């Protein structure tokens, strides 16, 4: 498979634009977001949009995808970013339904120092965004 599925194209467009409004048509109402910094899954479109809005602001300036693997209903996207001088590497695991809506987003990140910086910056950004 060489052509990106529509859901994956939409994800890349939203990330590249850094525009959370583009998530409205992409996220299923019952989407589940799993963060490397929060133990419990975050359920629902509103909560997932809140987290992704902060992630776009925190990671957006330096985020670059360096690897991508996908099939008809899921993808693994390897990313790298620099956050206040700290390197962070990670993977976004995406799953979508037959309607092309994301149903699951899981973010994994390393190394520990990069993850700690990501948690710090995300907490600061989330405090500024109204839910």
TILOMAR-759847 format. One record per atom (N, C-alpha, C): residue in one letter; x, y negated, z negated; atom name; residue number from 1. Coordinates in nm, 3 decimals. Each point is the difference from the previous one (the first is absolute). Last residue first. Example, Ala and Ser with C-alpha at 12.3 -4.5 7.8 and 13.67 -1.06 7.14 Angstrom:
BEGIN
{atom "S"; {1.285; 0.225; -0.708}; "N"; 2}
{atom "S"; {0.082; -0.119; -0.006}; "CA"; 2}
{atom "S"; {-0.077; -0.109; -0.073}; "C"; 2}
{atom "A"; {0.029; 0.572; 0.007}; "N"; 1}
{atom "A"; {-0.089; -0.119; 0.000}; "CA"; 1}
{atom "A"; {0.090; -0.120; 0.000}; "C"; 1}
% end
This chain:
BEGIN
{atom "X"; {-1.145; -2.431; -2.823}; "N"; 131}
{atom "X"; {-0.061; 0.126; 0.044}; "CA"; 131}
{atom "X"; {-0.141; -0.019; 0.039}; "C"; 131}
{atom "X"; {0.441; -0.351; 0.006}; "N"; 130}
{atom "X"; {-0.130; 0.030; -0.060}; "CA"; 130}
{atom "X"; {-0.056; 0.129; 0.058}; "C"; 130}
{atom "X"; {0.525; -0.155; -0.062}; "N"; 129}
{atom "X"; {-0.104; 0.033; 0.099}; "CA"; 129}
{atom "X"; {-0.129; 0.035; -0.072}; "C"; 129}
{atom "X"; {0.427; -0.096; -0.216}; "N"; 128}
{atom "X"; {-0.042; -0.122; 0.071}; "CA"; 128}
{atom "X"; {-0.116; 0.023; 0.096}; "C"; 128}
{atom "X"; {0.218; 0.347; -0.261}; "N"; 127}
{atom "X"; {-0.055; -0.096; -0.097}; "CA"; 127}
{atom "X"; {-0.050; -0.126; 0.069}; "C"; 127}
{atom "X"; {0.229; 0.336; 0.246}; "N"; 126}
{atom "X"; {-0.136; 0.042; -0.033}; "CA"; 126}
{atom "X"; {-0.067; -0.097; -0.097}; "C"; 126}
{atom "X"; {0.460; -0.063; 0.107}; "N"; 125}
{atom "X"; {-0.089; -0.036; 0.112}; "CA"; 125}
{atom "X"; {-0.145; 0.037; -0.030}; "C"; 125}
{atom "X"; {0.334; 0.120; -0.317}; "N"; 124}
{atom "X"; {-0.007; -0.146; 0.011}; "CA"; 124}
{atom "X"; {-0.100; -0.042; 0.109}; "C"; 124}
{atom "X"; {0.096; 0.456; -0.043}; "N"; 123}
{atom "X"; {-0.076; -0.046; -0.117}; "CA"; 123}
{atom "X"; {-0.018; -0.151; 0.006}; "C"; 123}
{atom "X"; {0.275; 0.193; 0.328}; "N"; 122}
{atom "X"; {-0.141; 0.032; 0.023}; "CA"; 122}
{atom "X"; {-0.085; -0.049; -0.117}; "C"; 122}
{atom "X"; {0.466; -0.039; -0.036}; "N"; 121}
{atom "X"; {-0.054; -0.097; 0.096}; "CA"; 121}
{atom "X"; {-0.147; 0.026; 0.030}; "C"; 121}
{atom "X"; {0.227; 0.302; -0.293}; "N"; 120}
{atom "X"; {0.003; -0.136; -0.055}; "CA"; 120}
{atom "X"; {-0.066; -0.100; 0.095}; "C"; 120}
{atom "X"; {0.059; 0.444; 0.150}; "N"; 119}
{atom "X"; {-0.102; -0.007; -0.104}; "CA"; 119}
{atom "X"; {-0.008; -0.141; -0.058}; "C"; 119}
{atom "X"; {0.345; 0.084; 0.307}; "N"; 118}
{atom "X"; {-0.130; 0.003; 0.067}; "CA"; 118}
{atom "X"; {-0.113; -0.012; -0.102}; "C"; 118}
{atom "X"; {0.434; 0.047; -0.164}; "N"; 117}
{atom "X"; {-0.018; -0.134; 0.057}; "CA"; 117}
{atom "X"; {-0.135; -0.009; 0.071}; "C"; 117}
{atom "X"; {0.120; 0.421; -0.166}; "N"; 116}
{atom "X"; {-0.021; -0.093; -0.112}; "CA"; 116}
{atom "X"; {-0.023; -0.142; 0.051}; "C"; 116}
{atom "X"; {0.117; 0.327; 0.315}; "N"; 115}
{atom "X"; {-0.137; 0.019; -0.047}; "CA"; 115}
{atom "X"; {-0.031; -0.094; -0.116}; "C"; 115}
{atom "X"; {0.440; 0.008; 0.158}; "N"; 114}
{atom "X"; {-0.088; -0.059; 0.100}; "CA"; 114}
{atom "X"; {-0.146; 0.010; -0.041}; "C"; 114}
{atom "X"; {0.317; 0.213; -0.270}; "N"; 113}
{atom "X"; {0.017; -0.146; -0.010}; "CA"; 113}
{atom "X"; {-0.087; -0.074; 0.102}; "C"; 113}
{atom "X"; {0.005; 0.480; 0.013}; "N"; 112}
{atom "X"; {-0.065; -0.052; -0.120}; "CA"; 112}
{atom "X"; {0.012; -0.152; -0.010}; "C"; 112}
{atom "X"; {0.039; 0.172; 0.493}; "N"; 111}
{atom "X"; {0.048; 0.057; -0.125}; "CA"; 111}
{atom "X"; {-0.066; -0.070; -0.118}; "C"; 111}
{atom "X"; {-0.322; 0.108; 0.322}; "N"; 110}
{atom "X"; {0.125; 0.026; -0.067}; "CA"; 110}
{atom "X"; {0.099; -0.108; 0.042}; "C"; 110}
{atom "X"; {-0.572; 0.173; 0.055}; "N"; 109}
{atom "X"; {0.110; -0.096; 0.012}; "CA"; 109}
{atom "X"; {0.119; 0.043; -0.085}; "C"; 109}
{atom "X"; {-0.535; 0.121; 0.238}; "N"; 108}
{atom "X"; {0.112; 0.054; -0.078}; "CA"; 108}
{atom "X"; {0.117; -0.096; 0.019}; "C"; 108}
{atom "X"; {-0.571; 0.004; 0.081}; "N"; 107}
{atom "X"; {0.129; -0.065; 0.019}; "CA"; 107}
{atom "X"; {0.100; 0.064; -0.096}; "C"; 107}
{atom "X"; {-0.509; 0.106; 0.250}; "N"; 106}
{atom "X"; {0.091; 0.032; -0.109}; "CA"; 106}
{atom "X"; {0.134; -0.063; 0.032}; "C"; 106}
{atom "X"; {-0.550; 0.001; 0.163}; "N"; 105}
{atom "X"; {0.129; -0.066; 0.018}; "CA"; 105}
{atom "X"; {0.083; 0.031; -0.124}; "C"; 105}
{atom "X"; {-0.498; 0.161; 0.263}; "N"; 104}
{atom "X"; {0.102; 0.020; -0.101}; "CA"; 104}
{atom "X"; {0.129; -0.072; 0.039}; "C"; 104}
{atom "X"; {-0.394; -0.023; 0.264}; "N"; 103}
{atom "X"; {-0.064; 0.059; -0.118}; "CA"; 103}
{atom "X"; {0.099; 0.017; -0.114}; "C"; 103}
{atom "X"; {-0.079; -0.303; 0.493}; "N"; 102}
{atom "X"; {0.093; 0.056; -0.097}; "CA"; 102}
{atom "X"; {-0.076; 0.048; -0.124}; "C"; 102}
{atom "X"; {-0.212; -0.012; 0.500}; "N"; 101}
{atom "X"; {0.010; -0.082; -0.122}; "CA"; 101}
{atom "X"; {0.096; 0.069; -0.097}; "C"; 101}
{atom "X"; {-0.174; 0.160; 0.441}; "N"; 100}
{atom "X"; {0.121; -0.082; 0.005}; "CA"; 100}
{atom "X"; {0.016; -0.093; -0.118}; "C"; 100}
{atom "X"; {-0.341; 0.350; 0.088}; "N"; 99}
{atom "X"; {-0.036; -0.133; 0.047}; "CA"; 99}
{atom "X"; {0.121; -0.093; 0.009}; "C"; 99}
{atom "X"; {0.030; 0.445; -0.173}; "N"; 98}
{atom "X"; {-0.034; 0.010; 0.142}; "CA"; 98}
{atom "X"; {-0.040; -0.135; 0.060}; "C"; 98}
{atom "X"; {0.318; -0.031; -0.427}; "N"; 97}
{atom "X"; {-0.111; 0.088; 0.034}; "CA"; 97}
{atom "X"; {-0.028; -0.002; 0.151}; "C"; 97}
{atom "X"; {0.489; -0.077; -0.278}; "N"; 96}
{atom "X"; {-0.122; -0.065; 0.046}; "CA"; 96}
{atom "X"; {-0.103; 0.103; 0.043}; "C"; 96}
{atom "X"; {0.505; -0.103; -0.292}; "N"; 95}
{atom "X"; {-0.095; 0.099; 0.053}; "CA"; 95}
{atom "X"; {-0.125; -0.076; 0.042}; "C"; 95}
{atom "X"; {0.565; -0.095; -0.146}; "N"; 94}
{atom "X"; {-0.134; -0.045; 0.039}; "CA"; 94}
{atom "X"; {-0.083; 0.118; 0.050}; "C"; 94}
{atom "X"; {0.477; -0.154; -0.287}; "N"; 93}
{atom "X"; {-0.073; 0.116; 0.050}; "CA"; 93}
{atom "X"; {-0.144; -0.043; 0.024}; "C"; 93}
{atom "X"; {0.507; -0.249; -0.052}; "N"; 92}
{atom "X"; {-0.144; -0.018; -0.006}; "CA"; 92}
{atom "X"; {-0.063; 0.125; 0.061}; "C"; 92}
{atom "X"; {0.507; -0.098; -0.229}; "N"; 91}
{atom "X"; {-0.085; 0.066; 0.098}; "CA"; 91}
{atom "X"; {-0.145; -0.038; -0.028}; "C"; 91}
{atom "X"; {0.534; -0.222; -0.115}; "N"; 90}
{atom "X"; {-0.119; 0.074; -0.038}; "CA"; 90}
{atom "X"; {-0.072; 0.062; 0.117}; "C"; 90}
{atom "X"; {0.429; -0.334; -0.245}; "N"; 89}
{atom "X"; {-0.030; 0.090; 0.111}; "CA"; 89}
{atom "X"; {-0.124; 0.078; -0.040}; "C"; 89}
{atom "X"; {0.299; -0.473; -0.155}; "N"; 88}
{atom "X"; {-0.104; 0.099; -0.029}; "CA"; 88}
{atom "X"; {-0.028; 0.077; 0.129}; "C"; 88}
{atom "X"; {0.391; -0.366; -0.238}; "N"; 87}
{atom "X"; {-0.045; 0.085; 0.110}; "CA"; 87}
{atom "X"; {-0.110; 0.093; -0.050}; "C"; 87}
{atom "X"; {0.158; -0.503; -0.185}; "N"; 86}
{atom "X"; {-0.009; 0.143; -0.031}; "CA"; 86}
{atom "X"; {-0.059; 0.075; 0.119}; "C"; 86}
{atom "X"; {0.049; -0.486; -0.027}; "N"; 85}
{atom "X"; {0.132; 0.062; -0.002}; "CA"; 85}
{atom "X"; {0.001; 0.148; -0.035}; "C"; 85}
{atom "X"; {-0.415; -0.246; 0.028}; "N"; 84}
{atom "X"; {0.090; -0.075; -0.089}; "CA"; 84}
{atom "X"; {0.136; 0.068; -0.014}; "C"; 84}
{atom "X"; {-0.258; 0.284; 0.277}; "N"; 83}
{atom "X"; {-0.080; -0.080; -0.092}; "CA"; 83}
{atom "X"; {0.094; -0.068; -0.099}; "C"; 83}
{atom "X"; {-0.023; 0.285; 0.507}; "N"; 82}
{atom "X"; {0.087; -0.059; -0.102}; "CA"; 82}
{atom "X"; {-0.083; -0.096; -0.082}; "C"; 82}
{atom "X"; {-0.110; 0.473; 0.315}; "N"; 81}
{atom "X"; {-0.019; -0.142; -0.025}; "CA"; 81}
{atom "X"; {0.105; -0.045; -0.101}; "C"; 81}
{atom "X"; {-0.210; 0.450; 0.332}; "N"; 80}
{atom "X"; {0.109; -0.058; -0.078}; "CA"; 80}
{atom "X"; {-0.030; -0.148; -0.016}; "C"; 80}
{atom "X"; {-0.278; 0.504; 0.149}; "N"; 79}
{atom "X"; {0.027; -0.144; 0.003}; "CA"; 79}
{atom "X"; {0.122; -0.036; -0.082}; "C"; 79}
{atom "X"; {-0.312; 0.429; 0.264}; "N"; 78}
{atom "X"; {0.115; -0.033; -0.084}; "CA"; 78}
{atom "X"; {0.029; -0.149; 0.013}; "C"; 78}
{atom "X"; {-0.455; 0.315; 0.073}; "N"; 77}
{atom "X"; {0.076; -0.113; 0.051}; "CA"; 77}
{atom "X"; {0.113; -0.034; -0.096}; "C"; 77}
{atom "X"; {-0.387; 0.400; 0.149}; "N"; 76}
{atom "X"; {0.101; -0.031; -0.100}; "CA"; 76}
{atom "X"; {0.089; -0.107; 0.062}; "C"; 76}
{atom "X"; {-0.539; 0.194; 0.099}; "N"; 75}
{atom "X"; {0.131; -0.051; 0.040}; "CA"; 75}
{atom "X"; {0.088; -0.015; -0.124}; "C"; 75}
{atom "X"; {-0.511; 0.232; 0.223}; "N"; 74}
{atom "X"; {0.088; -0.044; -0.108}; "CA"; 74}
{atom "X"; {0.132; -0.049; 0.056}; "C"; 74}
{atom "X"; {-0.368; 0.199; 0.260}; "N"; 73}
{atom "X"; {-0.073; -0.054; -0.115}; "CA"; 73}
{atom "X"; {0.089; -0.046; -0.115}; "C"; 73}
{atom "X"; {0.146; 0.192; 0.440}; "N"; 72}
{atom "X"; {-0.131; -0.058; 0.031}; "CA"; 72}
{atom "X"; {-0.066; -0.071; -0.117}; "C"; 72}
{atom "X"; {0.518; 0.027; -0.036}; "N"; 71}
{atom "X"; {-0.082; 0.092; 0.078}; "CA"; 71}
{atom "X"; {-0.136; -0.067; 0.019}; "C"; 71}
{atom "X"; {0.552; -0.166; -0.133}; "N"; 70}
{atom "X"; {-0.147; -0.001; -0.009}; "CA"; 70}
{atom "X"; {-0.061; 0.114; 0.079}; "C"; 70}
{atom "X"; {0.475; -0.297; -0.195}; "N"; 69}
{atom "X"; {-0.045; 0.131; 0.041}; "CA"; 69}
{atom "X"; {-0.152; 0.002; -0.016}; "C"; 69}
{atom "X"; {0.461; -0.364; -0.013}; "N"; 68}
{atom "X"; {-0.145; 0.021; 0.008}; "CA"; 68}
{atom "X"; {-0.029; 0.140; 0.051}; "C"; 68}
{atom "X"; {0.407; -0.402; -0.185}; "N"; 67}
{atom "X"; {-0.035; 0.134; 0.045}; "CA"; 67}
{atom "X"; {-0.150; 0.020; -0.004}; "C"; 67}
{atom "X"; {0.205; -0.410; -0.121}; "N"; 66}
{atom "X"; {0.119; 0.058; 0.062}; "CA"; 66}
{atom "X"; {-0.023; 0.143; 0.047}; "C"; 66}
{atom "X"; {-0.253; -0.509; -0.144}; "N"; 65}
{atom "X"; {-0.019; 0.144; 0.010}; "CA"; 65}
{atom "X"; {0.116; 0.058; 0.079}; "C"; 65}
{atom "X"; {-0.017; -0.457; -0.313}; "N"; 64}
{atom "X"; {0.015; 0.054; 0.135}; "CA"; 64}
{atom "X"; {-0.021; 0.150; -0.007}; "C"; 64}
{atom "X"; {-0.042; -0.495; -0.319}; "N"; 63}
{atom "X"; {-0.040; 0.138; 0.029}; "CA"; 63}
{atom "X"; {0.028; 0.036; 0.145}; "C"; 63}
{atom "X"; {0.057; -0.435; -0.243}; "N"; 62}
{atom "X"; {0.117; 0.081; 0.038}; "CA"; 62}
{atom "X"; {-0.035; 0.144; 0.039}; "C"; 62}
{atom "X"; {-0.335; -0.351; -0.114}; "N"; 61}
{atom "X"; {0.111; -0.073; 0.061}; "CA"; 61}
{atom "X"; {0.117; 0.088; 0.045}; "C"; 61}
{atom "X"; {-0.400; 0.193; -0.229}; "N"; 60}
{atom "X"; {-0.013; -0.048; 0.137}; "CA"; 60}
{atom "X"; {0.122; -0.068; 0.058}; "C"; 60}
{atom "X"; {-0.101; 0.173; -0.464}; "N"; 59}
{atom "X"; {0.087; 0.075; 0.091}; "CA"; 59}
{atom "X"; {0.009; -0.061; 0.139}; "C"; 59}
{atom "X"; {-0.271; -0.210; -0.342}; "N"; 58}
{atom "X"; {0.127; 0.037; -0.064}; "CA"; 58}
{atom "X"; {0.097; 0.064; 0.100}; "C"; 58}
{atom "X"; {-0.446; -0.124; 0.136}; "N"; 57}
{atom "X"; {0.073; -0.118; -0.043}; "CA"; 57}
{atom "X"; {0.139; 0.035; -0.052}; "C"; 57}
{atom "X"; {-0.293; 0.350; 0.122}; "N"; 56}
{atom "X"; {0.032; -0.078; 0.120}; "CA"; 56}
{atom "X"; {0.084; -0.122; -0.037}; "C"; 56}
{atom "X"; {-0.172; 0.257; -0.352}; "N"; 55}
{atom "X"; {0.112; 0.067; 0.067}; "CA"; 55}
{atom "X"; {0.041; -0.074; 0.126}; "C"; 55}
{atom "X"; {-0.384; -0.146; -0.235}; "N"; 54}
{atom "X"; {0.123; -0.030; -0.074}; "CA"; 54}
{atom "X"; {0.121; 0.061; 0.068}; "C"; 54}
{atom "X"; {-0.411; 0.105; 0.183}; "N"; 53}
{atom "X"; {0.021; -0.144; 0.016}; "CA"; 53}
{atom "X"; {0.128; -0.042; -0.072}; "C"; 53}
{atom "X"; {-0.151; 0.440; -0.059}; "N"; 52}
{atom "X"; {0.068; -0.019; 0.128}; "CA"; 52}
{atom "X"; {0.024; -0.148; 0.031}; "C"; 52}
{atom "X"; {-0.241; 0.120; -0.396}; "N"; 51}
{atom "X"; {0.139; 0.047; -0.006}; "CA"; 51}
{atom "X"; {0.074; -0.028; 0.131}; "C"; 51}
{atom "X"; {-0.458; -0.102; -0.007}; "N"; 50}
{atom "X"; {0.070; -0.085; -0.097}; "CA"; 50}
{atom "X"; {0.148; 0.039; -0.006}; "C"; 50}
{atom "X"; {-0.291; 0.269; 0.254}; "N"; 49}
{atom "X"; {0.030; -0.127; 0.068}; "CA"; 49}
{atom "X"; {0.078; -0.093; -0.091}; "C"; 49}
{atom "X"; {-0.158; 0.398; -0.187}; "N"; 48}
{atom "X"; {0.108; 0.027; 0.095}; "CA"; 48}
{atom "X"; {0.039; -0.126; 0.074}; "C"; 48}
{atom "X"; {-0.372; -0.024; -0.283}; "N"; 47}
{atom "X"; {0.123; 0.015; -0.078}; "CA"; 47}
{atom "X"; {0.121; 0.026; 0.091}; "C"; 47}
{atom "X"; {-0.427; -0.025; 0.203}; "N"; 46}
{atom "X"; {0.034; -0.129; -0.062}; "CA"; 46}
{atom "X"; {0.132; 0.009; -0.075}; "C"; 46}
{atom "X"; {-0.184; 0.399; 0.200}; "N"; 45}
{atom "X"; {0.049; -0.098; 0.098}; "CA"; 45}
{atom "X"; {0.045; -0.130; -0.065}; "C"; 45}
{atom "X"; {0.001; 0.480; -0.270}; "N"; 44}
{atom "X"; {-0.088; -0.095; 0.063}; "CA"; 44}
{atom "X"; {0.070; -0.105; 0.085}; "C"; 44}
{atom "X"; {0.231; 0.271; -0.423}; "N"; 43}
{atom "X"; {-0.109; 0.040; 0.088}; "CA"; 43}
{atom "X"; {-0.076; -0.118; 0.057}; "C"; 43}
{atom "X"; {0.502; 0.163; -0.214}; "N"; 42}
{atom "X"; {-0.086; -0.119; 0.005}; "CA"; 42}
{atom "X"; {-0.106; 0.026; 0.106}; "C"; 42}
{atom "X"; {0.314; 0.347; -0.329}; "N"; 41}
{atom "X"; {-0.038; -0.045; 0.134}; "CA"; 41}
{atom "X"; {-0.095; -0.119; -0.011}; "C"; 41}
{atom "X"; {0.354; 0.089; -0.396}; "N"; 40}
{atom "X"; {-0.133; 0.039; 0.049}; "CA"; 40}
{atom "X"; {-0.022; -0.047; 0.143}; "C"; 40}
{atom "X"; {0.420; -0.106; -0.216}; "N"; 39}
{atom "X"; {-0.026; 0.144; -0.010}; "CA"; 39}
{atom "X"; {-0.131; 0.040; 0.067}; "C"; 39}
{atom "X"; {0.335; -0.406; 0.140}; "N"; 38}
{atom "X"; {-0.123; 0.017; -0.079}; "CA"; 38}
{atom "X"; {-0.035; 0.149; 0.001}; "C"; 38}
{atom "X"; {0.371; -0.180; 0.249}; "N"; 37}
{atom "X"; {0.012; -0.069; -0.129}; "CA"; 37}
{atom "X"; {-0.119; 0.022; -0.092}; "C"; 37}
{atom "X"; {0.057; 0.152; 0.464}; "N"; 36}
{atom "X"; {0.111; 0.059; -0.075}; "CA"; 36}
{atom "X"; {0.012; -0.058; -0.141}; "C"; 36}
{atom "X"; {-0.479; 0.045; 0.265}; "N"; 35}
{atom "X"; {0.117; -0.087; -0.011}; "CA"; 35}
{atom "X"; {0.114; 0.073; -0.072}; "C"; 35}
{atom "X"; {-0.481; 0.105; 0.290}; "N"; 34}
{atom "X"; {0.090; 0.054; -0.104}; "CA"; 34}
{atom "X"; {0.131; -0.079; 0.007}; "C"; 34}
{atom "X"; {-0.553; -0.034; 0.176}; "N"; 33}
{atom "X"; {0.136; -0.052; 0.007}; "CA"; 33}
{atom "X"; {0.080; 0.055; -0.117}; "C"; 33}
{atom "X"; {-0.479; 0.118; 0.299}; "N"; 32}
{atom "X"; {0.074; 0.017; -0.125}; "CA"; 32}
{atom "X"; {0.143; -0.048; 0.024}; "C"; 32}
{atom "X"; {-0.531; -0.078; 0.239}; "N"; 31}
{atom "X"; {0.145; 0.019; 0.011}; "CA"; 31}
{atom "X"; {0.063; 0.011; -0.139}; "C"; 31}
{atom "X"; {-0.480; -0.058; 0.168}; "N"; 30}
{atom "X"; {0.045; 0.086; -0.109}; "CA"; 30}
{atom "X"; {0.151; 0.030; 0.005}; "C"; 30}
{atom "X"; {-0.221; -0.274; 0.330}; "N"; 29}
{atom "X"; {-0.052; -0.051; -0.127}; "CA"; 29}
{atom "X"; {0.053; 0.079; -0.119}; "C"; 29}
{atom "X"; {0.302; -0.032; 0.438}; "N"; 28}
{atom "X"; {-0.128; 0.063; -0.033}; "CA"; 28}
{atom "X"; {-0.046; -0.056; -0.136}; "C"; 28}
{atom "X"; {0.335; -0.272; 0.338}; "N"; 27}
{atom "X"; {-0.014; 0.080; -0.122}; "CA"; 27}
{atom "X"; {-0.140; 0.057; -0.014}; "C"; 27}
{atom "X"; {0.125; -0.290; 0.371}; "N"; 26}
{atom "X"; {0.089; 0.117; -0.002}; "CA"; 26}
{atom "X"; {-0.022; 0.091; -0.119}; "C"; 26}
{atom "X"; {-0.215; -0.434; 0.097}; "N"; 25}
{atom "X"; {-0.049; 0.101; 0.093}; "CA"; 25}
{atom "X"; {0.081; 0.129; -0.006}; "C"; 25}
{atom "X"; {0.133; -0.358; -0.283}; "N"; 24}
{atom "X"; {-0.142; 0.020; -0.022}; "CA"; 24}
{atom "X"; {-0.057; 0.110; 0.090}; "C"; 24}
{atom "X"; {0.459; -0.189; -0.002}; "N"; 23}
{atom "X"; {-0.025; 0.126; -0.069}; "CA"; 23}
{atom "X"; {-0.149; 0.033; -0.009}; "C"; 23}
{atom "X"; {0.193; -0.410; 0.175}; "N"; 22}
{atom "X"; {0.002; 0.108; 0.099}; "CA"; 22}
{atom "X"; {-0.026; 0.137; -0.063}; "C"; 22}
{atom "X"; {0.048; -0.397; -0.261}; "N"; 21}
{atom "X"; {-0.131; 0.002; 0.066}; "CA"; 21}
{atom "X"; {-0.008; 0.111; 0.104}; "C"; 21}
{atom "X"; {0.408; -0.108; -0.240}; "N"; 20}
{atom "X"; {-0.090; 0.096; -0.063}; "CA"; 20}
{atom "X"; {-0.140; 0.004; 0.062}; "C"; 20}
{atom "X"; {0.495; -0.133; 0.203}; "N"; 19}
{atom "X"; {-0.135; -0.054; -0.013}; "CA"; 19}
{atom "X"; {-0.095; 0.103; -0.061}; "C"; 19}
{atom "X"; {0.476; -0.007; 0.180}; "N"; 18}
{atom "X"; {-0.009; -0.033; -0.142}; "CA"; 18}
{atom "X"; {-0.136; -0.054; -0.037}; "C"; 18}
{atom "X"; {0.194; 0.168; 0.432}; "N"; 17}
{atom "X"; {-0.063; -0.132; -0.016}; "CA"; 17}
{atom "X"; {0.001; -0.045; -0.146}; "C"; 17}
{atom "X"; {0.171; 0.427; 0.107}; "N"; 16}
{atom "X"; {0.079; -0.098; 0.076}; "CA"; 16}
{atom "X"; {-0.056; -0.141; -0.018}; "C"; 16}
{atom "X"; {-0.241; 0.360; -0.191}; "N"; 15}
{atom "X"; {0.127; -0.021; -0.069}; "CA"; 15}
{atom "X"; {0.082; -0.107; 0.070}; "C"; 15}
{atom "X"; {-0.401; 0.133; 0.206}; "N"; 14}
{atom "X"; {-0.029; -0.068; -0.127}; "CA"; 14}
{atom "X"; {0.129; -0.032; -0.074}; "C"; 14}
{atom "X"; {0.034; 0.256; 0.395}; "N"; 13}
{atom "X"; {-0.042; -0.136; 0.031}; "CA"; 13}
{atom "X"; {-0.026; -0.080; -0.127}; "C"; 13}
{atom "X"; {0.099; 0.460; -0.038}; "N"; 12}
{atom "X"; {0.119; -0.077; 0.038}; "CA"; 12}
{atom "X"; {-0.036; -0.145; 0.033}; "C"; 12}
{atom "X"; {-0.357; 0.291; -0.093}; "N"; 11}
{atom "X"; {0.083; -0.019; -0.119}; "CA"; 11}
{atom "X"; {0.122; -0.087; 0.033}; "C"; 11}
{atom "X"; {-0.277; 0.134; 0.356}; "N"; 10}
{atom "X"; {-0.063; -0.105; -0.081}; "CA"; 10}
{atom "X"; {0.080; -0.028; -0.127}; "C"; 10}
{atom "X"; {0.137; 0.356; 0.275}; "N"; 9}
{atom "X"; {0.023; -0.128; 0.070}; "CA"; 9}
{atom "X"; {-0.057; -0.115; -0.081}; "C"; 9}
{atom "X"; {-0.091; 0.426; -0.157}; "N"; 8}
{atom "X"; {0.140; -0.033; -0.022}; "CA"; 8}
{atom "X"; {0.037; -0.129; 0.071}; "C"; 8}
{atom "X"; {-0.431; 0.176; 0.064}; "N"; 7}
{atom "X"; {0.015; -0.041; -0.140}; "CA"; 7}
{atom "X"; {0.143; -0.043; -0.029}; "C"; 7}
{atom "X"; {-0.101; 0.179; 0.436}; "N"; 6}
{atom "X"; {-0.052; -0.135; -0.025}; "CA"; 6}
{atom "X"; {0.018; -0.048; -0.144}; "C"; 6}
{atom "X"; {0.353; 0.359; 0.185}; "N"; 5}
{atom "X"; {-0.146; -0.001; -0.016}; "CA"; 5}
{atom "X"; {-0.047; -0.143; -0.032}; "C"; 5}
{atom "X"; {0.451; 0.087; 0.286}; "N"; 4}
{atom "X"; {-0.050; -0.018; -0.137}; "CA"; 4}
{atom "X"; {-0.152; 0.006; -0.002}; "C"; 4}
{atom "X"; {0.310; 0.255; 0.364}; "N"; 3}
{atom "X"; {-0.079; -0.121; -0.020}; "CA"; 3}
{atom "X"; {-0.050; -0.007; -0.144}; "C"; 3}
{atom "X"; {0.249; 0.379; 0.150}; "N"; 2}
{atom "X"; {0.085; -0.119; 0.008}; "CA"; 2}
{atom "X"; {-0.076; -0.129; -0.023}; "C"; 2}
{atom "X"; {0.006; 0.578; -0.081}; "N"; 1}
{atom "X"; {-0.085; -0.118; 0.000}; "CA"; 1}
{atom "X"; {0.090; -0.124; 0.000}; "C"; 1}
% end
